[in-house]
Amino acid sequence: MISKLSAPAAAEFDVYADADKHAAYDYSLAIKNRGRPPKSWRWEIYTAGKSKPVRQSDFFETMSEATRTGKAALAGLRANRAA
């Protein structure tokens, strides 16, 4: 005999309630190997839902240099948008 299990009643929660307010600040940083040696690394900042970067850097020799400057650029962009 198979009995029906009822799920507990879920609280009302609207996932998209503040989506527009937060979407403008939803950025991500990507470090890409796109160039030719010796400077082949660059950072790119993307916003949610977009396939093209909103900002990108010149080329760096190492991934760590690109990461360090990319994190600083991302922090600056978020600070400017929040103000």
mmCIF file of the N, C-alpha and C atoms, coordinates in Angstrom:
data_MODEL
# 
_entry.id   MODEL 
# 
loop_
_atom_site.group_PDB 
_atom_site.id 
_atom_site.type_symbol 
_atom_site.label_atom_id 
_atom_site.label_alt_id 
_atom_site.label_comp_id 
_atom_site.label_asym_id 
_atom_site.label_entity_id 
_atom_site.label_seq_id 
_atom_site.pdbx_PDB_ins_code 
_atom_site.Cartn_x 
_atom_site.Cartn_y 
_atom_site.Cartn_z 
_atom_site.occupancy 
_atom_site.B_iso_or_equiv 
_atom_site.pdbx_formal_charge 
_atom_site.auth_seq_id 
_atom_site.auth_comp_id 
_atom_site.auth_asym_id 
_atom_site.auth_atom_id 
_atom_site.pdbx_PDB_model_num 
ATOM 1   N N  . MET A 1 1  ? 0.844  -1.167 0.000   1.00 0.00 ? 1  MET A N  1 
ATOM 2   C CA . MET A 1 1  ? 0.000  0.000  0.000   1.00 0.00 ? 1  MET A CA 1 
ATOM 3   C C  . MET A 1 1  ? 0.895  1.238  0.000   1.00 0.00 ? 1  MET A C  1 
ATOM 4   N N  . ILE A 1 2  ? 0.601  2.145  -0.894  1.00 0.00 ? 2  ILE A N  1 
ATOM 5   C CA . ILE A 1 2  ? 1.367  3.384  -1.008  1.00 0.00 ? 2  ILE A CA 1 
ATOM 6   C C  . ILE A 1 2  ? 0.558  4.491  -0.364  1.00 0.00 ? 2  ILE A C  1 
ATOM 7   N N  . SER A 1 3  ? 1.199  5.176  0.558   1.00 0.00 ? 3  SER A N  1 
ATOM 8   C CA . SER A 1 3  ? 0.514  6.285  1.210   1.00 0.00 ? 3  SER A CA 1 
ATOM 9   C C  . SER A 1 3  ? 1.063  7.601  0.686   1.00 0.00 ? 3  SER A C  1 
ATOM 10  N N  . LYS A 1 4  ? 0.224  8.582  0.669   1.00 0.00 ? 4  LYS A N  1 
ATOM 11  C CA . LYS A 1 4  ? 0.636  9.908  0.206   1.00 0.00 ? 4  LYS A CA 1 
ATOM 12  C C  . LYS A 1 4  ? 1.258  10.659 1.373   1.00 0.00 ? 4  LYS A C  1 
ATOM 13  N N  . LEU A 1 5  ? 2.418  11.202 1.118   1.00 0.00 ? 5  LEU A N  1 
ATOM 14  C CA . LEU A 1 5  ? 3.081  12.038 2.114   1.00 0.00 ? 5  LEU A CA 1 
ATOM 15  C C  . LEU A 1 5  ? 2.846  13.482 1.735   1.00 0.00 ? 5  LEU A C  1 
ATOM 16  N N  . SER A 1 6  ? 2.388  14.221 2.664   1.00 0.00 ? 6  SER A N  1 
ATOM 17  C CA . SER A 1 6  ? 2.164  15.634 2.363   1.00 0.00 ? 6  SER A CA 1 
ATOM 18  C C  . SER A 1 6  ? 3.358  16.443 2.860   1.00 0.00 ? 6  SER A C  1 
ATOM 19  N N  . ALA A 1 7  ? 3.783  17.350 2.019   1.00 0.00 ? 7  ALA A N  1 
ATOM 20  C CA . ALA A 1 7  ? 4.904  18.215 2.380   1.00 0.00 ? 7  ALA A CA 1 
ATOM 21  C C  . ALA A 1 7  ? 4.413  19.275 3.344   1.00 0.00 ? 7  ALA A C  1 
ATOM 22  N N  . PRO A 1 8  ? 5.272  19.693 4.265   1.00 0.00 ? 8  PRO A N  1 
ATOM 23  C CA . PRO A 1 8  ? 4.867  20.768 5.169   1.00 0.00 ? 8  PRO A CA 1 
ATOM 24  C C  . PRO A 1 8  ? 4.621  22.042 4.373   1.00 0.00 ? 8  PRO A C  1 
ATOM 25  N N  . ALA A 1 9  ? 3.721  22.835 4.845   1.00 0.00 ? 9  ALA A N  1 
ATOM 26  C CA . ALA A 1 9  ? 3.394  24.080 4.160   1.00 0.00 ? 9  ALA A CA 1 
ATOM 27  C C  . ALA A 1 9  ? 4.610  24.997 4.153   1.00 0.00 ? 9  ALA A C  1 
ATOM 28  N N  . ALA A 1 10 ? 4.980  25.446 2.982   1.00 0.00 ? 10 ALA A N  1 
ATOM 29  C CA . ALA A 1 10 ? 6.143  26.333 2.846   1.00 0.00 ? 10 ALA A CA 1 
ATOM 30  C C  . ALA A 1 10 ? 5.723  27.771 3.104   1.00 0.00 ? 10 ALA A C  1 
ATOM 31  N N  . ALA A 1 11 ? 6.588  28.507 3.716   1.00 0.00 ? 11 ALA A N  1 
ATOM 32  C CA . ALA A 1 11 ? 6.327  29.925 3.964   1.00 0.00 ? 11 ALA A CA 1 
ATOM 33  C C  . ALA A 1 11 ? 6.346  30.665 2.633   1.00 0.00 ? 11 ALA A C  1 
ATOM 34  N N  . GLU A 1 12 ? 5.552  31.683 2.526   1.00 0.00 ? 12 GLU A N  1 
ATOM 35  C CA . GLU A 1 12 ? 5.526  32.494 1.318   1.00 0.00 ? 12 GLU A CA 1 
ATOM 36  C C  . GLU A 1 12 ? 6.858  33.222 1.184   1.00 0.00 ? 12 GLU A C  1 
ATOM 37  N N  . PHE A 1 13 ? 7.500  33.082 0.032   1.00 0.00 ? 13 PHE A N  1 
ATOM 38  C CA . PHE A 1 13 ? 8.792  33.726 -0.187  1.00 0.00 ? 13 PHE A CA 1 
ATOM 39  C C  . PHE A 1 13 ? 8.892  34.098 -1.652  1.00 0.00 ? 13 PHE A C  1 
ATOM 40  N N  . ASP A 1 14 ? 9.057  35.367 -1.935  1.00 0.00 ? 14 ASP A N  1 
ATOM 41  C CA . ASP A 1 14 ? 9.162  35.842 -3.305  1.00 0.00 ? 14 ASP A CA 1 
ATOM 42  C C  . ASP A 1 14 ? 10.635 36.049 -3.640  1.00 0.00 ? 14 ASP A C  1 
ATOM 43  N N  . VAL A 1 15 ? 11.161 35.173 -4.461  1.00 0.00 ? 15 VAL A N  1 
ATOM 44  C CA . VAL A 1 15 ? 12.577 35.218 -4.827  1.00 0.00 ? 15 VAL A CA 1 
ATOM 45  C C  . VAL A 1 15 ? 12.896 36.486 -5.609  1.00 0.00 ? 15 VAL A C  1 
ATOM 46  N N  . TYR A 1 16 ? 11.968 36.962 -6.389  1.00 0.00 ? 16 TYR A N  1 
ATOM 47  C CA . TYR A 1 16 ? 12.234 38.082 -7.285  1.00 0.00 ? 16 TYR A CA 1 
ATOM 48  C C  . TYR A 1 16 ? 11.805 39.437 -6.722  1.00 0.00 ? 16 TYR A C  1 
ATOM 49  N N  . ALA A 1 17 ? 11.482 39.502 -5.459  1.00 0.00 ? 17 ALA A N  1 
ATOM 50  C CA . ALA A 1 17 ? 10.974 40.738 -4.877  1.00 0.00 ? 17 ALA A CA 1 
ATOM 51  C C  . ALA A 1 17 ? 11.941 41.910 -5.050  1.00 0.00 ? 17 ALA A C  1 
ATOM 52  N N  . ASP A 1 18 ? 13.201 41.708 -4.762  1.00 0.00 ? 18 ASP A N  1 
ATOM 53  C CA . ASP A 1 18 ? 14.188 42.787 -4.860  1.00 0.00 ? 18 ASP A CA 1 
ATOM 54  C C  . ASP A 1 18 ? 15.208 42.532 -5.957  1.00 0.00 ? 18 ASP A C  1 
ATOM 55  N N  . ALA A 1 19 ? 14.855 41.763 -6.954  1.00 0.00 ? 19 ALA A N  1 
ATOM 56  C CA . ALA A 1 19 ? 15.807 41.377 -7.991  1.00 0.00 ? 19 ALA A CA 1 
ATOM 57  C C  . ALA A 1 19 ? 16.321 42.581 -8.762  1.00 0.00 ? 19 ALA A C  1 
ATOM 58  N N  . ASP A 1 20 ? 15.440 43.520 -9.106  1.00 0.00 ? 20 ASP A N  1 
ATOM 59  C CA . ASP A 1 20 ? 15.885 44.689 -9.869  1.00 0.00 ? 20 ASP A CA 1 
ATOM 60  C C  . ASP A 1 20 ? 16.848 45.550 -9.078  1.00 0.00 ? 20 ASP A C  1 
ATOM 61  N N  . LYS A 1 21 ? 16.605 45.670 -7.792  1.00 0.00 ? 21 LYS A N  1 
ATOM 62  C CA . LYS A 1 21 ? 17.474 46.489 -6.942  1.00 0.00 ? 21 LYS A CA 1 
ATOM 63  C C  . LYS A 1 21 ? 18.881 45.899 -6.859  1.00 0.00 ? 21 LYS A C  1 
ATOM 64  N N  . HIS A 1 22 ? 18.981 44.581 -6.776  1.00 0.00 ? 22 HIS A N  1 
ATOM 65  C CA . HIS A 1 22 ? 20.281 43.938 -6.620  1.00 0.00 ? 22 HIS A CA 1 
ATOM 66  C C  . HIS A 1 22 ? 20.948 43.589 -7.950  1.00 0.00 ? 22 HIS A C  1 
ATOM 67  N N  . ALA A 1 23 ? 20.197 43.504 -9.018  1.00 0.00 ? 23 ALA A N  1 
ATOM 68  C CA . ALA A 1 23 ? 20.755 43.111 -10.306 1.00 0.00 ? 23 ALA A CA 1 
ATOM 69  C C  . ALA A 1 23 ? 21.804 44.095 -10.801 1.00 0.00 ? 23 ALA A C  1 
ATOM 70  N N  . ALA A 1 24 ? 21.635 45.370 -10.483 1.00 0.00 ? 24 ALA A N  1 
ATOM 71  C CA . ALA A 1 24 ? 22.583 46.376 -10.951 1.00 0.00 ? 24 ALA A CA 1 
ATOM 72  C C  . ALA A 1 24 ? 23.960 46.203 -10.310 1.00 0.00 ? 24 ALA A C  1 
ATOM 73  N N  . TYR A 1 25 ? 24.036 45.509 -9.208  1.00 0.00 ? 25 TYR A N  1 
ATOM 74  C CA . TYR A 1 25 ? 25.312 45.356 -8.503  1.00 0.00 ? 25 TYR A CA 1 
ATOM 75  C C  . TYR A 1 25 ? 25.837 43.930 -8.562  1.00 0.00 ? 25 TYR A C  1 
ATOM 76  N N  . ASP A 1 26 ? 25.268 43.097 -9.395  1.00 0.00 ? 26 ASP A N  1 
ATOM 77  C CA . ASP A 1 26 ? 25.663 41.695 -9.472  1.00 0.00 ? 26 ASP A CA 1 
ATOM 78  C C  . ASP A 1 26 ? 26.760 41.538 -10.525 1.00 0.00 ? 26 ASP A C  1 
ATOM 79  N N  . TYR A 1 27 ? 28.004 41.666 -10.086 1.00 0.00 ? 27 TYR A N  1 
ATOM 80  C CA . TYR A 1 27 ? 29.148 41.572 -10.987 1.00 0.00 ? 27 TYR A CA 1 
ATOM 81  C C  . TYR A 1 27 ? 29.989 40.356 -10.634 1.00 0.00 ? 27 TYR A C  1 
ATOM 82  N N  . SER A 1 28 ? 30.715 39.852 -11.634 1.00 0.00 ? 28 SER A N  1 
ATOM 83  C CA . SER A 1 28 ? 31.648 38.763 -11.379 1.00 0.00 ? 28 SER A CA 1 
ATOM 84  C C  . SER A 1 28 ? 32.955 39.044 -12.120 1.00 0.00 ? 28 SER A C  1 
ATOM 85  N N  . LEU A 1 29 ? 34.023 38.529 -11.563 1.00 0.00 ? 29 LEU A N  1 
ATOM 86  C CA . LEU A 1 29 ? 35.360 38.721 -12.117 1.00 0.00 ? 29 LEU A CA 1 
ATOM 87  C C  . LEU A 1 29 ? 35.826 37.421 -12.752 1.00 0.00 ? 29 LEU A C  1 
ATOM 88  N N  . ALA A 1 30 ? 36.373 37.514 -13.940 1.00 0.00 ? 30 ALA A N  1 
ATOM 89  C CA . ALA A 1 30 ? 36.931 36.341 -14.622 1.00 0.00 ? 30 ALA A CA 1 
ATOM 90  C C  . ALA A 1 30 ? 38.352 36.679 -15.051 1.00 0.00 ? 30 ALA A C  1 
ATOM 91  N N  . ILE A 1 31 ? 39.252 35.736 -14.831 1.00 0.00 ? 31 ILE A N  1 
ATOM 92  C CA . ILE A 1 31 ? 40.636 35.886 -15.275 1.00 0.00 ? 31 ILE A CA 1 
ATOM 93  C C  . ILE A 1 31 ? 40.805 34.982 -16.488 1.00 0.00 ? 31 ILE A C  1 
ATOM 94  N N  . LYS A 1 32 ? 41.228 35.548 -17.608 1.00 0.00 ? 32 LYS A N  1 
ATOM 95  C CA . LYS A 1 32 ? 41.283 34.811 -18.868 1.00 0.00 ? 32 LYS A CA 1 
ATOM 96  C C  . LYS A 1 32 ? 42.698 34.813 -19.439 1.00 0.00 ? 32 LYS A C  1 
ATOM 97  N N  . ASN A 1 33 ? 43.044 33.724 -20.084 1.00 0.00 ? 33 ASN A N  1 
ATOM 98  C CA . ASN A 1 33 ? 44.306 33.593 -20.812 1.00 0.00 ? 33 ASN A CA 1 
ATOM 99  C C  . ASN A 1 33 ? 43.971 33.799 -22.279 1.00 0.00 ? 33 ASN A C  1 
ATOM 100 N N  . ARG A 1 34 ? 44.041 35.049 -22.747 1.00 0.00 ? 34 ARG A N  1 
ATOM 101 C CA . ARG A 1 34 ? 43.558 35.385 -24.085 1.00 0.00 ? 34 ARG A CA 1 
ATOM 102 C C  . ARG A 1 34 ? 44.627 35.936 -25.028 1.00 0.00 ? 34 ARG A C  1 
ATOM 103 N N  . GLY A 1 35 ? 45.814 36.179 -24.533 1.00 0.00 ? 35 GLY A N  1 
ATOM 104 C CA . GLY A 1 35 ? 46.821 36.815 -25.372 1.00 0.00 ? 35 GLY A CA 1 
ATOM 105 C C  . GLY A 1 35 ? 47.954 35.879 -25.736 1.00 0.00 ? 35 GLY A C  1 
ATOM 106 N N  . ARG A 1 36 ? 48.979 36.471 -26.275 1.00 0.00 ? 36 ARG A N  1 
ATOM 107 C CA . ARG A 1 36 ? 50.179 35.718 -26.619 1.00 0.00 ? 36 ARG A CA 1 
ATOM 108 C C  . ARG A 1 36 ? 51.253 36.034 -25.597 1.00 0.00 ? 36 ARG A C  1 
ATOM 109 N N  . PRO A 1 37 ? 52.073 35.045 -25.261 1.00 0.00 ? 37 PRO A N  1 
ATOM 110 C CA . PRO A 1 37 ? 53.157 35.281 -24.311 1.00 0.00 ? 37 PRO A CA 1 
ATOM 111 C C  . PRO A 1 37 ? 54.060 36.406 -24.799 1.00 0.00 ? 37 PRO A C  1 
ATOM 112 N N  . PRO A 1 38 ? 54.651 37.169 -23.934 1.00 0.00 ? 38 PRO A N  1 
ATOM 113 C CA . PRO A 1 38 ? 54.764 36.974 -22.501 1.00 0.00 ? 38 PRO A CA 1 
ATOM 114 C C  . PRO A 1 38 ? 53.594 37.556 -21.711 1.00 0.00 ? 38 PRO A C  1 
ATOM 115 N N  . LYS A 1 39 ? 52.766 38.398 -22.329 1.00 0.00 ? 39 LYS A N  1 
ATOM 116 C CA . LYS A 1 39 ? 51.636 38.986 -21.605 1.00 0.00 ? 39 LYS A CA 1 
ATOM 117 C C  . LYS A 1 39 ? 50.346 38.393 -22.167 1.00 0.00 ? 39 LYS A C  1 
ATOM 118 N N  . SER A 1 40 ? 49.837 37.368 -21.499 1.00 0.00 ? 40 SER A N  1 
ATOM 119 C CA . SER A 1 40 ? 48.672 36.682 -22.046 1.00 0.00 ? 40 SER A CA 1 
ATOM 120 C C  . SER A 1 40 ? 47.453 36.694 -21.129 1.00 0.00 ? 40 SER A C  1 
ATOM 121 N N  . TRP A 1 41 ? 47.586 37.250 -19.921 1.00 0.00 ? 41 TRP A N  1 
ATOM 122 C CA . TRP A 1 41 ? 46.485 37.218 -18.951 1.00 0.00 ? 41 TRP A CA 1 
ATOM 123 C C  . TRP A 1 41 ? 45.774 38.560 -18.871 1.00 0.00 ? 41 TRP A C  1 
ATOM 124 N N  . ARG A 1 42 ? 44.456 38.497 -18.734 1.00 0.00 ? 42 ARG A N  1 
ATOM 125 C CA . ARG A 1 42 ? 43.663 39.704 -18.535 1.00 0.00 ? 42 ARG A CA 1 
ATOM 126 C C  . ARG A 1 42 ? 42.484 39.399 -17.633 1.00 0.00 ? 42 ARG A C  1 
ATOM 127 N N  . TRP A 1 43 ? 41.944 40.435 -17.003 1.00 0.00 ? 43 TRP A N  1 
ATOM 128 C CA . TRP A 1 43 ? 40.720 40.262 -16.218 1.00 0.00 ? 43 TRP A CA 1 
ATOM 129 C C  . TRP A 1 43 ? 39.572 40.870 -16.984 1.00 0.00 ? 43 TRP A C  1 
ATOM 130 N N  . GLU A 1 44 ? 38.382 40.304 -16.742 1.00 0.00 ? 44 GLU A N  1 
ATOM 131 C CA . GLU A 1 44 ? 37.150 40.802 -17.343 1.00 0.00 ? 44 GLU A CA 1 
ATOM 132 C C  . GLU A 1 44 ? 36.069 40.801 -16.276 1.00 0.00 ? 44 GLU A C  1 
ATOM 133 N N  . ILE A 1 45 ? 35.278 41.860 -16.224 1.00 0.00 ? 45 ILE A N  1 
ATOM 134 C CA . ILE A 1 45 ? 34.176 41.964 -15.268 1.00 0.00 ? 45 ILE A CA 1 
ATOM 135 C C  . ILE A 1 45 ? 32.870 41.839 -16.041 1.00 0.00 ? 45 ILE A C  1 
ATOM 136 N N  . TYR A 1 46 ? 32.051 40.907 -15.604 1.00 0.00 ? 46 TYR A N  1 
ATOM 137 C CA . TYR A 1 46 ? 30.762 40.644 -16.231 1.00 0.00 ? 46 TYR A CA 1 
ATOM 138 C C  . TYR A 1 46 ? 29.639 41.021 -15.271 1.00 0.00 ? 46 TYR A C  1 
ATOM 139 N N  . THR A 1 47 ? 28.500 41.380 -15.822 1.00 0.00 ? 47 THR A N  1 
ATOM 140 C CA . THR A 1 47 ? 27.299 41.593 -15.029 1.00 0.00 ? 47 THR A CA 1 
ATOM 141 C C  . THR A 1 47 ? 26.336 40.440 -15.319 1.00 0.00 ? 47 THR A C  1 
ATOM 142 N N  . ALA A 1 48 ? 25.467 40.161 -14.380 1.00 0.00 ? 48 ALA A N  1 
ATOM 143 C CA . ALA A 1 48 ? 24.569 39.017 -14.491 1.00 0.00 ? 48 ALA A CA 1 
ATOM 144 C C  . ALA A 1 48 ? 23.718 39.108 -15.757 1.00 0.00 ? 48 ALA A C  1 
ATOM 145 N N  . GLY A 1 49 ? 23.665 38.017 -16.485 1.00 0.00 ? 49 GLY A N  1 
ATOM 146 C CA . GLY A 1 49 ? 22.825 37.930 -17.665 1.00 0.00 ? 49 GLY A CA 1 
ATOM 147 C C  . GLY A 1 49 ? 23.437 38.478 -18.939 1.00 0.00 ? 49 GLY A C  1 
ATOM 148 N N  . LYS A 1 50 ? 24.657 38.957 -18.889 1.00 0.00 ? 50 LYS A N  1 
ATOM 149 C CA . LYS A 1 50 ? 25.304 39.520 -20.075 1.00 0.00 ? 50 LYS A CA 1 
ATOM 150 C C  . LYS A 1 50 ? 26.488 38.658 -20.487 1.00 0.00 ? 50 LYS A C  1 
ATOM 151 N N  . SER A 1 51 ? 26.677 38.480 -21.779 1.00 0.00 ? 51 SER A N  1 
ATOM 152 C CA . SER A 1 51 ? 27.781 37.646 -22.248 1.00 0.00 ? 51 SER A CA 1 
ATOM 153 C C  . SER A 1 51 ? 29.039 38.455 -22.556 1.00 0.00 ? 51 SER A C  1 
ATOM 154 N N  . LYS A 1 52 ? 28.893 39.756 -22.722 1.00 0.00 ? 52 LYS A N  1 
ATOM 155 C CA . LYS A 1 52 ? 30.056 40.606 -22.981 1.00 0.00 ? 52 LYS A CA 1 
ATOM 156 C C  . LYS A 1 52 ? 30.487 41.277 -21.688 1.00 0.00 ? 52 LYS A C  1 
ATOM 157 N N  . PRO A 1 53 ? 31.802 41.419 -21.494 1.00 0.00 ? 53 PRO A N  1 
ATOM 158 C CA . PRO A 1 53 ? 32.276 42.067 -20.264 1.00 0.00 ? 53 PRO A CA 1 
ATOM 159 C C  . PRO A 1 53 ? 31.939 43.554 -20.257 1.00 0.00 ? 53 PRO A C  1 
ATOM 160 N N  . VAL A 1 54 ? 31.666 44.070 -19.059 1.00 0.00 ? 54 VAL A N  1 
ATOM 161 C CA . VAL A 1 54 ? 31.422 45.505 -18.926 1.00 0.00 ? 54 VAL A CA 1 
ATOM 162 C C  . VAL A 1 54 ? 32.732 46.259 -18.801 1.00 0.00 ? 54 VAL A C  1 
ATOM 163 N N  . ARG A 1 55 ? 33.767 45.582 -18.333 1.00 0.00 ? 55 ARG A N  1 
ATOM 164 C CA . ARG A 1 55 ? 35.120 46.148 -18.262 1.00 0.00 ? 55 ARG A CA 1 
ATOM 165 C C  . ARG A 1 55 ? 36.124 45.030 -18.487 1.00 0.00 ? 55 ARG A C  1 
ATOM 166 N N  . GLN A 1 56 ? 37.262 45.399 -19.068 1.00 0.00 ? 56 GLN A N  1 
ATOM 167 C CA . GLN A 1 56 ? 38.357 44.442 -19.220 1.00 0.00 ? 56 GLN A CA 1 
ATOM 168 C C  . GLN A 1 56 ? 39.679 45.191 -19.189 1.00 0.00 ? 56 GLN A C  1 
ATOM 169 N N  . SER A 1 57 ? 40.717 44.459 -18.860 1.00 0.00 ? 57 SER A N  1 
ATOM 170 C CA . SER A 1 57 ? 42.027 45.075 -18.669 1.00 0.00 ? 57 SER A CA 1 
ATOM 171 C C  . SER A 1 57 ? 42.912 44.917 -19.891 1.00 0.00 ? 57 SER A C  1 
ATOM 172 N N  . ASP A 1 58 ? 44.077 45.543 -19.787 1.00 0.00 ? 58 ASP A N  1 
ATOM 173 C CA . ASP A 1 58 ? 45.157 45.248 -20.715 1.00 0.00 ? 58 ASP A CA 1 
ATOM 174 C C  . ASP A 1 58 ? 45.739 43.904 -20.287 1.00 0.00 ? 58 ASP A C  1 
ATOM 175 N N  . PHE A 1 59 ? 46.766 43.459 -20.952 1.00 0.00 ? 59 PHE A N  1 
ATOM 176 C CA . PHE A 1 59 ? 47.344 42.149 -20.663 1.00 0.00 ? 59 PHE A CA 1 
ATOM 177 C C  . PHE A 1 59 ? 48.429 42.212 -19.592 1.00 0.00 ? 59 PHE A C  1 
ATOM 178 N N  . PHE A 1 60 ? 48.542 41.130 -18.814 1.00 0.00 ? 60 PHE A N  1 
ATOM 179 C CA . PHE A 1 60 ? 49.526 40.994 -17.748 1.00 0.00 ? 60 PHE A CA 1 
ATOM 180 C C  . PHE A 1 60 ? 50.380 39.761 -18.001 1.00 0.00 ? 60 PHE A C  1 
ATOM 181 N N  . GLU A 1 61 ? 51.574 39.756 -17.417 1.00 0.00 ? 61 GLU A N  1 
ATOM 182 C CA . GLU A 1 61 ? 52.473 38.613 -17.571 1.00 0.00 ? 61 GLU A CA 1 
ATOM 183 C C  . GLU A 1 61 ? 52.023 37.397 -16.777 1.00 0.00 ? 61 GLU A C  1 
ATOM 184 N N  . THR A 1 62 ? 51.439 37.632 -15.587 1.00 0.00 ? 62 THR A N  1 
ATOM 185 C CA . THR A 1 62 ? 51.069 36.501 -14.740 1.00 0.00 ? 62 THR A CA 1 
ATOM 186 C C  . THR A 1 62 ? 49.584 36.564 -14.368 1.00 0.00 ? 62 THR A C  1 
ATOM 187 N N  . MET A 1 63 ? 49.063 35.408 -14.049 1.00 0.00 ? 63 MET A N  1 
ATOM 188 C CA . MET A 1 63 ? 47.678 35.304 -13.622 1.00 0.00 ? 63 MET A CA 1 
ATOM 189 C C  . MET A 1 63 ? 47.461 36.031 -12.304 1.00 0.00 ? 63 MET A C  1 
ATOM 190 N N  . SER A 1 64 ? 48.454 35.978 -11.419 1.00 0.00 ? 64 SER A N  1 
ATOM 191 C CA . SER A 1 64 ? 48.306 36.628 -10.114 1.00 0.00 ? 64 SER A CA 1 
ATOM 192 C C  . SER A 1 64 ? 48.238 38.147 -10.241 1.00 0.00 ? 64 SER A C  1 
ATOM 193 N N  . GLU A 1 65 ? 48.984 38.724 -11.171 1.00 0.00 ? 65 GLU A N  1 
ATOM 194 C CA . GLU A 1 65 ? 48.900 40.172 -11.406 1.00 0.00 ? 65 GLU A CA 1 
ATOM 195 C C  . GLU A 1 65 ? 47.509 40.551 -11.907 1.00 0.00 ? 65 GLU A C  1 
ATOM 196 N N  . ALA A 1 66 ? 46.994 39.777 -12.840 1.00 0.00 ? 66 ALA A N  1 
ATOM 197 C CA . ALA A 1 66 ? 45.664 40.038 -13.386 1.00 0.00 ? 66 ALA A CA 1 
ATOM 198 C C  . ALA A 1 66 ? 44.600 39.890 -12.303 1.00 0.00 ? 66 ALA A C  1 
ATOM 199 N N  . THR A 1 67 ? 44.734 38.889 -11.451 1.00 0.00 ? 67 THR A N  1 
ATOM 200 C CA . THR A 1 67 ? 43.770 38.661 -10.372 1.00 0.00 ? 67 THR A CA 1 
ATOM 201 C C  . THR A 1 67 ? 43.791 39.810 -9.371  1.00 0.00 ? 67 THR A C  1 
ATOM 202 N N  . ARG A 1 68 ? 44.974 40.226 -8.978  1.00 0.00 ? 68 ARG A N  1 
ATOM 203 C CA . ARG A 1 68 ? 45.113 41.298 -7.989  1.00 0.00 ? 68 ARG A CA 1 
ATOM 204 C C  . ARG A 1 68 ? 44.492 42.601 -8.498  1.00 0.00 ? 68 ARG A C  1 
ATOM 205 N N  . THR A 1 69 ? 44.820 42.994 -9.713  1.00 0.00 ? 69 THR A N  1 
ATOM 206 C CA . THR A 1 69 ? 44.279 44.243 -10.245 1.00 0.00 ? 69 THR A CA 1 
ATOM 207 C C  . THR A 1 69 ? 42.795 44.110 -10.592 1.00 0.00 ? 69 THR A C  1 
ATOM 208 N N  . GLY A 1 70 ? 42.371 42.920 -10.994 1.00 0.00 ? 70 GLY A N  1 
ATOM 209 C CA . GLY A 1 70 ? 40.960 42.686 -11.285 1.00 0.00 ? 70 GLY A CA 1 
ATOM 210 C C  . GLY A 1 70 ? 40.095 42.799 -10.048 1.00 0.00 ? 70 GLY A C  1 
ATOM 211 N N  . LYS A 1 71 ? 40.580 42.271 -8.925  1.00 0.00 ? 71 LYS A N  1 
ATOM 212 C CA . LYS A 1 71 ? 39.833 42.381 -7.665  1.00 0.00 ? 71 LYS A CA 1 
ATOM 213 C C  . LYS A 1 71 ? 39.710 43.839 -7.239  1.00 0.00 ? 71 LYS A C  1 
ATOM 214 N N  . ALA A 1 72 ? 40.762 44.614 -7.425  1.00 0.00 ? 72 ALA A N  1 
ATOM 215 C CA . ALA A 1 72 ? 40.713 46.032 -7.086  1.00 0.00 ? 72 ALA A CA 1 
ATOM 216 C C  . ALA A 1 72 ? 39.724 46.772 -7.996  1.00 0.00 ? 72 ALA A C  1 
ATOM 217 N N  . ALA A 1 73 ? 39.727 46.447 -9.279  1.00 0.00 ? 73 ALA A N  1 
ATOM 218 C CA . ALA A 1 73 ? 38.796 47.081 -10.215 1.00 0.00 ? 73 ALA A CA 1 
ATOM 219 C C  . ALA A 1 73 ? 37.354 46.710 -9.889  1.00 0.00 ? 73 ALA A C  1 
ATOM 220 N N  . LEU A 1 74 ? 37.115 45.464 -9.519  1.00 0.00 ? 74 LEU A N  1 
ATOM 221 C CA . LEU A 1 74 ? 35.770 45.016 -9.161  1.00 0.00 ? 74 LEU A CA 1 
ATOM 222 C C  . LEU A 1 74 ? 35.280 45.720 -7.891  1.00 0.00 ? 74 LEU A C  1 
ATOM 223 N N  . ALA A 1 75 ? 36.142 45.853 -6.918  1.00 0.00 ? 75 ALA A N  1 
ATOM 224 C CA . ALA A 1 75 ? 35.780 46.556 -5.686  1.00 0.00 ? 75 ALA A CA 1 
ATOM 225 C C  . ALA A 1 75 ? 35.464 48.020 -5.982  1.00 0.00 ? 75 ALA A C  1 
ATOM 226 N N  . GLY A 1 76 ? 36.249 48.656 -6.832  1.00 0.00 ? 76 GLY A N  1 
ATOM 227 C CA . GLY A 1 76 ? 35.998 50.043 -7.209  1.00 0.00 ? 76 GLY A CA 1 
ATOM 228 C C  . GLY A 1 76 ? 34.698 50.205 -7.957  1.00 0.00 ? 76 GLY A C  1 
ATOM 229 N N  . LEU A 1 77 ? 34.397 49.285 -8.860  1.00 0.00 ? 77 LEU A N  1 
ATOM 230 C CA . LEU A 1 77 ? 33.158 49.346 -9.624  1.00 0.00 ? 77 LEU A CA 1 
ATOM 231 C C  . LEU A 1 77 ? 31.952 49.187 -8.714  1.00 0.00 ? 77 LEU A C  1 
ATOM 232 N N  . ARG A 1 78 ? 32.019 48.234 -7.791  1.00 0.00 ? 78 ARG A N  1 
ATOM 233 C CA . ARG A 1 78 ? 30.917 48.034 -6.837  1.00 0.00 ? 78 ARG A CA 1 
ATOM 234 C C  . ARG A 1 78 ? 30.738 49.254 -5.938  1.00 0.00 ? 78 ARG A C  1 
ATOM 235 N N  . ALA A 1 79 ? 31.834 49.857 -5.503  1.00 0.00 ? 79 ALA A N  1 
ATOM 236 C CA . ALA A 1 79 ? 31.760 51.033 -4.634  1.00 0.00 ? 79 ALA A CA 1 
ATOM 237 C C  . ALA A 1 79 ? 31.129 52.210 -5.381  1.00 0.00 ? 79 ALA A C  1 
ATOM 238 N N  . ASN A 1 80 ? 31.519 52.394 -6.641  1.00 0.00 ? 80 ASN A N  1 
ATOM 239 C CA . ASN A 1 80 ? 30.957 53.497 -7.445  1.00 0.00 ? 80 ASN A CA 1 
ATOM 240 C C  . ASN A 1 80 ? 29.477 53.298 -7.703  1.00 0.00 ? 80 ASN A C  1 
ATOM 241 N N  . ARG A 1 81 ? 29.056 52.077 -7.956  1.00 0.00 ? 81 ARG A N  1 
ATOM 242 C CA . ARG A 1 81 ? 27.645 51.790 -8.239  1.00 0.00 ? 81 ARG A CA 1 
ATOM 243 C C  . ARG A 1 81 ? 26.775 51.897 -6.995  1.00 0.00 ? 81 ARG A C  1 
ATOM 244 N N  . ALA A 1 82 ? 27.353 51.574 -5.834  1.00 0.00 ? 82 ALA A N  1 
ATOM 245 C CA . ALA A 1 82 ? 26.579 51.600 -4.592  1.00 0.00 ? 82 ALA A CA 1 
ATOM 246 C C  . ALA A 1 82 ? 26.370 53.040 -4.101  1.00 0.00 ? 82 ALA A C  1 
ATOM 247 N N  . ALA A 1 83 ? 27.270 53.935 -4.473  1.00 0.00 ? 83 ALA A N  1 
ATOM 248 C CA . ALA A 1 83 ? 27.193 55.334 -3.987  1.00 0.00 ? 83 ALA A CA 1 
ATOM 249 C C  . ALA A 1 83 ? 26.155 56.129 -4.712  1.00 0.00 ? 83 ALA A C  1 
# 
